[in-house]
Amino acid sequence: MDLDILYEDEDVLVVNKPKGLVVHPAAGHEEHTLVNGLLYHCKGRLSGINGVLRPGIVHRIDRDTTGLLLVCKNDAAHASIAGQLSVHSITRRYHAIVHGSLSSDGTVDAPIGRNPNDRMKMAVNPKNGKRAVTHYHVLEPLKNFTYVECRLETGRTHQIRVHMASVRHPLLGDTVYGPARPPFPLDGQTLHAKVLGFVHPRTGEYLEFDAPLPDYFEKLLVRLRR
């Protein structure tokens, strides 16, 4: 697998994931996942805390979300990064295009859990959900859409997708939480994990990485600016 690696040392690896690539093996996706490629690249040397199906994976992004993912090569690094995630000290900023016009920045503080009517989906669920906080910032108004940056304070499954849909600004291309028929031919939601920052588990140095927008995203922005 041709991995786009932005940083690598003996403890961690930062990879820029393309659209359509599943992070780890699961039902229906046993092979050709990012984990399969990482195992080959790292010669099997990945942390084992999350078991044999998710070695090295301390956080993940959806199949159709692009961008930065942090991978841990040993258990000590994994424990350190997991600790940073638990206290919300890791920087995670995503770029997205949402339906509708957003005129100002905002925060969605709403618990997320399984959708009681569809177990395959997540939803804002005050009864059984876990606290979830997303801060959004308007980058650019577009015709019928808005280009935004979303900063995660927590990291729940489908968090940005669920939160933006809950305020009636679903992500463009998201047929699960938004319109079933997007106005453009897209493979999933327009969501890119652009900035990732963390304290290195061995050196204590703060590292931050920025992944450029994928081609499809750039071309879509050009189209929407016309």
Backbone bond lengths (Angstrom), bond angles and torsions (degrees), N, CA, C in turn:
res aa  C-N    CA-C-N  psi(-1)  N-CA   C-N-CA  omega(-1)  CA-C   N-CA-C  phi
1 M - - - 1.463 - - 1.525 108.96 -
2 D 1.326 115.20 134.99 1.463 120.61 -179.66 1.528 108.31 -85.29
3 L 1.325 116.80 96.78 1.461 121.79 -176.98 1.524 111.02 -88.01
4 D 1.322 116.22 136.97 1.468 122.02 175.95 1.528 107.25 -94.63
5 I 1.335 116.10 90.50 1.464 121.77 -174.95 1.530 109.97 -96.70
6 L 1.329 116.00 121.79 1.459 120.67 179.80 1.521 112.29 -89.20
7 Y 1.343 116.24 -26.69 1.478 119.86 -178.93 1.518 108.59 -156.95
8 E 1.334 115.16 144.55 1.462 119.48 176.55 1.514 110.32 -156.84
9 D 1.333 116.39 137.08 1.455 122.05 170.30 1.525 107.81 -144.61
10 E 1.323 118.08 -162.18 1.461 120.73 -175.31 1.529 113.64 -72.98
11 D 1.338 117.35 -12.79 1.455 120.78 -175.38 1.524 114.50 -111.71
12 V 1.325 116.43 -40.29 1.460 119.85 -173.38 1.529 110.93 -137.73
13 L 1.326 113.23 165.81 1.451 121.06 178.79 1.528 107.10 -145.64
14 V 1.332 116.88 135.56 1.467 121.94 177.02 1.516 107.58 -113.95
15 V 1.337 115.53 120.47 1.467 120.41 -176.03 1.524 109.82 -120.34
16 N 1.320 116.13 144.88 1.460 122.93 177.10 1.534 107.40 -97.68
17 K 1.328 116.63 104.93 1.468 121.63 -173.85 1.524 111.72 -81.99
18 P 1.334 117.64 133.04 1.466 120.05 176.83 1.526 111.98 -80.97
19 K 1.301 116.40 167.05 1.464 122.41 177.73 1.528 109.60 -68.09
20 G 1.329 115.58 143.76 1.453 120.97 175.43 1.512 115.44 87.82
21 L 1.329 117.70 -2.39 1.461 120.91 -178.82 1.524 110.42 -99.61
22 V 1.329 116.63 121.69 1.467 121.81 177.18 1.527 108.93 -74.90
23 V 1.335 117.25 140.52 1.467 120.34 -175.12 1.526 112.11 -72.03
24 H 1.336 118.18 -48.76 1.469 119.48 -176.90 1.515 110.85 -138.45
25 P 1.329 118.25 157.79 1.463 121.28 -179.79 1.531 112.49 -57.38
26 A 1.329 114.36 141.05 1.463 121.69 176.48 1.518 106.73 -157.79
27 A 1.307 116.81 178.14 1.463 120.37 -179.68 1.528 110.38 -56.72
28 G 1.322 115.43 123.64 1.453 120.72 -179.06 1.512 114.14 89.04
29 H 1.326 116.72 -10.05 1.470 121.38 -179.94 1.529 109.20 -139.17
30 E 1.326 115.58 64.25 1.464 119.45 -176.32 1.527 112.24 -80.98
31 E 1.335 117.58 -24.57 1.461 121.32 -176.43 1.527 110.39 -128.99
32 H 1.328 115.02 170.69 1.465 122.69 176.83 1.531 112.03 58.29
33 T 1.331 116.26 38.77 1.457 121.38 174.87 1.526 109.28 -101.68
34 L 1.321 116.09 169.48 1.459 119.95 177.33 1.523 110.48 -59.48
35 V 1.328 117.53 -39.40 1.468 120.94 179.29 1.526 111.14 -59.56
36 N 1.330 117.59 -40.67 1.461 120.03 177.43 1.522 110.91 -58.83
37 G 1.331 116.37 -44.65 1.455 120.40 178.67 1.517 112.66 -66.28
38 L 1.335 117.25 -38.08 1.464 121.56 179.37 1.527 111.83 -67.58
39 L 1.325 116.58 -39.81 1.465 120.11 178.68 1.525 110.80 -60.54
40 Y 1.321 116.28 -40.64 1.464 119.65 178.68 1.528 110.34 -68.72
41 H 1.327 116.37 -45.99 1.468 120.77 -178.05 1.527 111.87 -62.91
42 C 1.327 116.30 -42.69 1.469 120.93 -176.23 1.524 112.70 -91.63
43 K 1.338 116.52 6.72 1.475 121.35 179.82 1.527 111.29 54.98
44 G 1.331 115.48 38.94 1.457 120.99 176.17 1.512 115.28 81.52
45 R 1.336 117.52 -3.59 1.468 120.14 -176.63 1.534 110.63 -87.16
46 L 1.323 115.43 84.99 1.455 122.81 176.44 1.520 108.75 -135.30
47 S 1.320 117.38 156.70 1.462 120.19 -179.43 1.527 110.30 -62.36
48 G 1.323 115.96 148.37 1.451 120.36 -176.70 1.512 114.82 -108.98
49 I 1.326 117.30 9.40 1.463 120.37 -174.88 1.529 112.04 -60.43
50 N 1.318 117.29 -37.52 1.462 120.27 -178.29 1.523 113.67 -91.90
51 G 1.322 117.40 14.54 1.461 120.50 173.90 1.521 114.22 86.97
52 V 1.326 115.64 -178.21 1.462 121.38 -172.04 1.523 112.86 -74.23
53 L 1.343 118.18 -22.62 1.458 119.51 -179.75 1.523 113.24 -84.64
54 R 1.338 116.47 -21.48 1.472 119.61 -177.34 1.532 111.76 -131.06
55 P 1.316 118.71 48.60 1.462 119.90 179.61 1.526 111.45 -63.16
56 G 1.321 116.01 132.56 1.462 121.19 177.25 1.509 115.07 81.30
57 I 1.322 117.97 -12.15 1.464 121.06 -174.10 1.529 110.45 -88.60
58 V 1.313 115.88 115.74 1.460 120.72 179.75 1.530 110.67 -108.97
59 H 1.319 117.08 -20.45 1.467 122.77 170.65 1.516 105.97 -151.78
60 R 1.331 117.71 162.38 1.454 118.96 -177.02 1.517 110.70 -141.45
61 I 1.325 115.41 166.08 1.455 121.28 173.45 1.525 107.96 -128.13
62 D 1.309 116.37 157.21 1.465 121.33 -175.29 1.527 111.79 -64.17
63 R 1.319 115.05 160.11 1.469 121.43 -179.11 1.521 112.10 -53.69
64 D 1.333 117.84 -44.00 1.461 120.52 -175.54 1.518 113.61 -95.15
65 T 1.332 117.12 6.55 1.460 121.62 171.28 1.526 108.08 -91.73
66 T 1.317 115.89 134.94 1.465 120.67 178.80 1.525 109.97 -99.77
67 G 1.346 115.63 166.81 1.447 119.16 169.71 1.513 116.39 116.47
68 L 1.322 114.40 -158.97 1.461 122.57 -164.15 1.520 114.23 -80.81
69 L 1.319 113.11 135.40 1.456 121.70 177.80 1.524 108.02 -136.52
70 L 1.327 116.23 133.90 1.455 122.08 179.24 1.521 109.89 -97.08
71 V 1.324 116.89 129.08 1.461 123.17 -177.86 1.525 108.84 -118.72
72 C 1.329 117.29 137.78 1.470 121.89 -178.57 1.526 110.50 -105.80
73 K 1.326 116.30 133.49 1.459 121.27 -176.17 1.521 113.38 -91.43
74 N 1.319 117.85 -14.79 1.463 119.95 179.68 1.524 109.46 -146.64
75 D 1.318 116.23 166.30 1.459 120.64 -174.42 1.526 112.94 -67.58
76 A 1.335 117.51 -33.47 1.468 120.14 179.35 1.525 110.31 -64.19
77 A 1.334 116.47 -43.60 1.459 120.54 178.08 1.522 110.20 -64.34
78 H 1.327 116.13 -41.77 1.464 121.16 -179.62 1.530 110.86 -60.40
79 A 1.324 116.32 -45.41 1.464 120.73 -179.16 1.528 110.77 -62.76
80 S 1.332 116.93 -39.27 1.457 120.98 179.73 1.524 111.36 -65.58
81 I 1.326 116.52 -47.13 1.466 120.29 -178.83 1.523 110.82 -67.20
82 A 1.336 116.71 -39.92 1.463 120.15 177.88 1.529 110.60 -61.33
83 G 1.341 116.14 -36.93 1.458 120.34 177.24 1.518 111.58 -64.93
84 Q 1.330 116.58 -40.47 1.467 120.15 177.72 1.526 111.31 -65.84
85 L 1.320 116.37 -37.62 1.459 119.82 176.90 1.526 111.44 -64.38
86 S 1.323 116.20 -38.43 1.464 120.44 -176.26 1.528 112.36 -67.67
87 V 1.334 116.74 -27.74 1.470 119.81 178.57 1.524 111.47 -102.22
88 H 1.326 116.51 9.60 1.468 123.75 174.57 1.530 113.43 60.87
89 S 1.336 116.65 36.49 1.462 119.78 -178.51 1.527 113.42 -97.14
90 I 1.326 117.86 -6.10 1.458 121.15 178.38 1.525 109.48 -82.39
91 T 1.317 115.97 135.27 1.465 121.72 178.89 1.523 109.38 -82.95
92 R 1.336 116.10 123.05 1.467 120.86 177.16 1.519 108.24 -138.10
93 R 1.339 115.48 108.49 1.458 120.53 -179.97 1.525 109.37 -121.00
94 Y 1.303 115.83 128.02 1.459 123.31 -176.66 1.527 110.03 -114.08
95 H 1.326 116.12 146.14 1.453 120.41 172.15 1.519 108.48 -106.76
96 A 1.343 115.53 141.10 1.456 120.64 -176.55 1.522 109.98 -149.76
97 I 1.326 115.08 159.98 1.460 121.76 170.56 1.514 106.27 -115.21
98 V 1.337 115.94 125.97 1.466 120.11 -177.57 1.519 110.54 -116.58
99 H 1.310 115.46 155.23 1.463 121.55 175.98 1.527 110.13 -68.44
100 G 1.325 116.21 144.67 1.451 121.20 173.21 1.513 113.22 86.10
101 S 1.327 114.89 175.56 1.467 121.81 -177.17 1.525 110.33 -103.94
102 L 1.310 115.84 117.75 1.461 122.44 174.07 1.524 107.66 -101.14
103 S 1.316 116.78 123.84 1.466 119.54 -176.04 1.519 112.95 -97.50
104 S 1.342 117.35 -15.05 1.457 119.05 -177.01 1.521 110.85 -149.21
105 D 1.324 115.54 164.46 1.457 121.48 178.00 1.540 109.74 -73.02
106 G 1.326 114.82 164.88 1.449 117.89 179.25 1.511 112.82 -168.21
107 T 1.316 115.94 177.78 1.456 123.11 178.62 1.521 108.97 -133.59
108 V 1.329 115.48 135.37 1.459 120.76 172.86 1.522 107.03 -108.48
109 D 1.320 116.22 115.64 1.465 122.93 178.53 1.522 106.04 -117.89
110 A 1.344 115.54 90.42 1.463 120.38 -174.50 1.520 109.39 -146.69
111 P 1.327 118.52 130.89 1.475 121.37 -176.72 1.526 112.11 -65.47
112 I 1.321 115.75 142.61 1.461 121.43 -179.53 1.521 109.77 -118.63
113 G 1.332 115.29 134.79 1.461 122.34 176.23 1.511 109.36 -150.88
114 R 1.305 117.21 -173.11 1.462 121.23 178.31 1.530 110.31 -64.04
115 N 1.317 114.87 141.18 1.456 120.19 174.65 1.534 108.17 -68.56
116 P 1.321 118.95 119.65 1.476 120.24 -176.50 1.530 113.34 -63.42
117 N 1.328 116.60 -18.97 1.462 120.30 -178.86 1.525 113.20 -99.75
118 D 1.326 117.01 -9.83 1.464 121.55 -179.38 1.521 108.06 -154.58
119 R 1.319 117.82 100.62 1.461 122.46 -174.17 1.519 113.33 -67.32
120 M 1.341 117.27 -10.94 1.464 120.41 177.78 1.527 111.95 -85.07
121 K 1.331 116.18 -7.27 1.463 120.58 -177.60 1.525 110.64 -119.85
122 M 1.329 115.31 158.46 1.454 121.89 173.12 1.523 108.17 -101.08
123 A 1.330 116.43 165.69 1.463 120.51 -179.56 1.521 109.73 -160.25
124 V 1.322 115.69 160.52 1.461 119.44 168.55 1.519 106.05 -66.89
125 N 1.328 115.71 117.55 1.456 121.18 -171.45 1.539 109.54 -134.49
126 P 1.335 117.36 89.58 1.476 120.57 -177.18 1.523 113.35 -61.08
127 K 1.325 117.44 -25.67 1.459 120.36 -175.70 1.523 112.43 -79.76
128 N 1.325 117.27 -47.55 1.467 120.68 -173.64 1.530 113.93 -121.27
129 G 1.324 117.74 3.71 1.451 120.32 -176.98 1.520 113.74 -81.76
130 K 1.333 115.67 164.32 1.458 122.40 174.51 1.525 108.87 -101.78
131 R 1.316 115.95 149.33 1.464 119.93 -176.45 1.531 110.76 -56.67
132 A 1.312 115.95 135.21 1.458 121.95 -179.79 1.521 108.75 -141.56
133 V 1.333 116.19 133.82 1.465 121.57 -177.49 1.521 110.02 -132.51
134 T 1.329 116.00 124.96 1.456 122.93 177.05 1.518 109.08 -126.18
135 H 1.331 116.95 126.91 1.462 122.06 175.36 1.528 107.93 -102.66
136 Y 1.317 117.72 128.47 1.461 119.76 179.21 1.528 111.41 -118.20
137 H 1.313 114.75 145.20 1.465 122.66 -176.72 1.520 108.87 -131.05
138 V 1.314 117.50 128.64 1.459 122.13 -179.29 1.527 109.74 -74.59
139 L 1.327 116.00 120.44 1.460 121.16 177.34 1.520 111.94 -93.32
140 E 1.337 115.73 -38.90 1.461 118.71 -176.35 1.531 110.25 -165.37
141 P 1.337 117.06 129.53 1.462 118.87 173.27 1.525 109.87 -76.80
142 L 1.315 116.54 139.61 1.451 122.64 179.24 1.532 108.01 -127.77
143 K 1.303 117.61 165.17 1.451 120.56 -179.66 1.530 110.14 -65.78
144 N 1.329 116.33 112.11 1.467 124.10 179.72 1.529 113.61 70.05
145 F 1.323 117.58 2.21 1.465 121.69 -178.89 1.528 109.59 -141.85
146 T 1.332 116.87 171.88 1.464 122.17 175.65 1.521 109.00 -139.28
147 Y 1.333 114.25 134.71 1.469 121.53 175.77 1.522 106.86 -90.46
148 V 1.338 117.51 120.63 1.458 121.30 -173.50 1.525 112.16 -129.38
149 E 1.318 114.35 160.56 1.457 121.53 168.72 1.520 107.30 -113.62
150 C 1.325 116.49 131.15 1.459 121.85 178.40 1.528 109.60 -114.40
151 R 1.319 116.14 128.35 1.469 121.14 178.10 1.521 108.90 -108.52
152 L 1.319 115.01 123.75 1.462 120.37 -179.27 1.528 110.91 -84.03
153 E 1.319 115.51 127.48 1.462 120.16 169.87 1.524 109.14 -93.90
154 T 1.336 115.54 -33.74 1.459 122.19 174.09 1.523 107.36 -121.54
155 G 1.324 117.64 177.10 1.459 119.83 -176.51 1.518 112.63 -137.42
156 R 1.319 116.91 67.45 1.460 121.22 179.04 1.531 110.13 -85.38
157 T 1.332 115.45 159.11 1.457 120.90 178.41 1.524 110.75 -58.81
158 H 1.337 116.36 128.25 1.469 123.65 178.41 1.528 112.07 59.79
159 Q 1.326 117.87 26.72 1.466 120.25 -169.86 1.526 113.88 -55.69
160 I 1.330 117.59 -53.93 1.466 120.05 -177.19 1.527 110.26 -62.86
161 R 1.315 116.12 -42.25 1.465 120.48 -178.80 1.528 111.35 -61.38
162 V 1.329 116.11 -45.52 1.465 120.93 -179.51 1.524 111.31 -69.07
163 H 1.321 117.03 -45.15 1.461 120.30 -177.32 1.522 112.57 -64.64
164 M 1.331 117.67 -44.47 1.461 119.12 -178.64 1.528 110.63 -69.10
165 A 1.321 116.89 -34.59 1.467 119.16 175.21 1.528 110.93 -66.00
166 S 1.334 116.63 -33.46 1.463 120.53 -177.72 1.522 112.62 -68.13
167 V 1.342 116.95 -23.89 1.468 120.64 176.97 1.526 110.51 -101.68
168 R 1.347 115.23 18.35 1.461 123.79 174.73 1.529 113.18 66.78
169 H 1.307 115.49 32.46 1.462 121.50 173.31 1.533 108.92 -133.92
170 P 1.346 117.46 64.44 1.468 120.13 -178.60 1.521 111.79 -64.14
171 L 1.316 115.95 158.16 1.457 120.99 -179.50 1.527 111.00 -70.23
172 L 1.299 115.53 138.79 1.453 121.36 175.80 1.529 108.89 -60.93
173 G 1.318 116.58 129.71 1.457 121.56 179.59 1.511 114.58 91.42
174 D 1.326 117.51 -7.62 1.466 120.66 -178.28 1.529 109.50 -86.29
175 T 1.319 116.88 97.54 1.462 121.06 -177.61 1.523 112.74 -82.32
176 V 1.333 117.04 -6.61 1.468 120.96 177.54 1.522 110.83 -84.29
177 Y 1.328 116.88 -45.50 1.457 121.44 -176.95 1.531 113.54 -110.76
178 G 1.325 116.75 -3.77 1.453 121.48 179.07 1.513 111.19 -124.21
179 P 1.330 117.60 -159.62 1.474 120.75 179.92 1.522 112.19 -57.97
180 A 1.332 116.11 138.88 1.463 120.97 -178.66 1.528 111.77 -65.98
181 R 1.326 115.87 -25.44 1.464 120.29 179.52 1.528 109.34 -122.55
182 P 1.339 118.14 97.58 1.462 120.13 179.09 1.527 110.46 -66.26
183 P 1.327 117.50 152.81 1.457 120.62 -177.38 1.526 114.12 -72.19
184 F 1.317 117.13 -10.30 1.464 121.50 178.62 1.532 108.55 -129.45
185 P 1.331 118.08 150.63 1.469 120.13 176.76 1.528 110.79 -71.51
186 L 1.312 116.61 103.38 1.465 121.61 -176.90 1.524 109.91 -129.90
187 D 1.324 115.75 150.04 1.462 121.36 175.27 1.521 109.00 -98.34
188 G 1.316 116.06 79.09 1.453 119.35 179.07 1.513 113.18 88.88
189 Q 1.318 115.08 -176.95 1.454 123.92 -172.56 1.528 113.04 -66.75
190 T 1.333 115.46 147.93 1.469 121.05 175.02 1.530 108.01 -86.13
191 L 1.319 115.60 87.66 1.462 121.95 -176.95 1.518 109.05 -142.97
192 H 1.343 115.77 126.73 1.460 121.52 -175.18 1.523 109.79 -131.65
193 A 1.342 116.72 122.11 1.464 122.12 176.03 1.523 108.01 -76.74
194 K 1.326 115.93 93.97 1.465 120.61 -167.90 1.524 114.87 -87.18
195 V 1.323 116.89 -42.66 1.468 120.82 -175.34 1.527 109.94 -122.83
196 L 1.335 115.07 132.92 1.457 121.43 178.55 1.521 108.75 -136.24
197 G 1.327 116.93 125.00 1.460 120.88 -179.88 1.518 111.11 -134.78
198 F 1.326 116.33 141.46 1.466 120.47 -177.60 1.520 109.66 -158.44
199 V 1.321 116.03 163.56 1.463 121.67 175.09 1.528 107.85 -88.67
200 H 1.327 116.09 125.68 1.463 119.49 -177.61 1.526 110.07 -61.38
201 P 1.323 117.75 130.95 1.475 121.09 -173.66 1.524 114.49 -64.77
202 R 1.335 118.13 -21.34 1.457 120.28 -178.91 1.525 112.34 -102.16
203 T 1.341 116.71 -45.52 1.465 120.51 -173.20 1.525 113.72 -89.97
204 G 1.335 116.79 -21.36 1.460 119.93 -176.36 1.515 113.39 78.81
205 E 1.328 117.63 4.07 1.466 121.98 179.77 1.525 109.94 -82.34
206 Y 1.347 115.39 140.48 1.464 119.32 175.54 1.518 109.60 -80.99
207 L 1.318 116.37 126.02 1.456 122.14 179.26 1.522 108.75 -117.71
208 E 1.331 116.63 140.64 1.458 120.45 177.79 1.521 110.02 -137.79
209 F 1.328 115.52 137.79 1.460 121.16 -176.52 1.524 109.40 -128.38
210 D 1.344 114.36 151.12 1.463 121.29 -177.55 1.527 108.29 -133.62
211 A 1.332 116.34 119.75 1.457 120.63 -179.44 1.525 109.79 -100.10
212 P 1.322 118.06 128.19 1.470 119.99 179.56 1.525 111.39 -62.10
213 L 1.320 115.25 153.77 1.455 119.57 177.97 1.523 110.47 -61.81
214 P 1.329 118.42 141.66 1.469 120.26 176.85 1.528 110.58 -67.47
215 D 1.322 115.80 160.02 1.465 121.56 -175.04 1.525 112.30 -55.63
216 Y 1.336 117.03 -44.20 1.462 119.16 -176.22 1.524 111.02 -60.87
217 F 1.340 116.49 -36.35 1.457 123.06 -178.44 1.530 109.48 -69.29
218 E 1.325 116.70 -45.97 1.464 121.54 178.63 1.524 111.05 -60.07
219 K 1.327 116.78 -44.94 1.463 121.26 -178.93 1.526 111.00 -65.63
220 L 1.308 116.60 -35.81 1.456 120.89 178.74 1.533 110.61 -67.22
221 L 1.325 116.55 -40.36 1.471 120.11 177.33 1.528 110.53 -61.40
222 V 1.322 116.43 -43.74 1.475 120.32 178.19 1.520 110.28 -59.15
223 R 1.303 116.97 -43.97 1.468 122.12 -179.62 1.533 111.07 -63.31
224 L 1.329 117.32 -41.88 1.451 121.16 -176.86 1.526 113.00 -76.44
225 R 1.321 117.32 -15.77 1.473 120.72 178.52 1.529 112.78 -83.65
226 R 1.313 116.97 -12.34 1.464 119.98 -176.78 1.531 111.31 -70.19
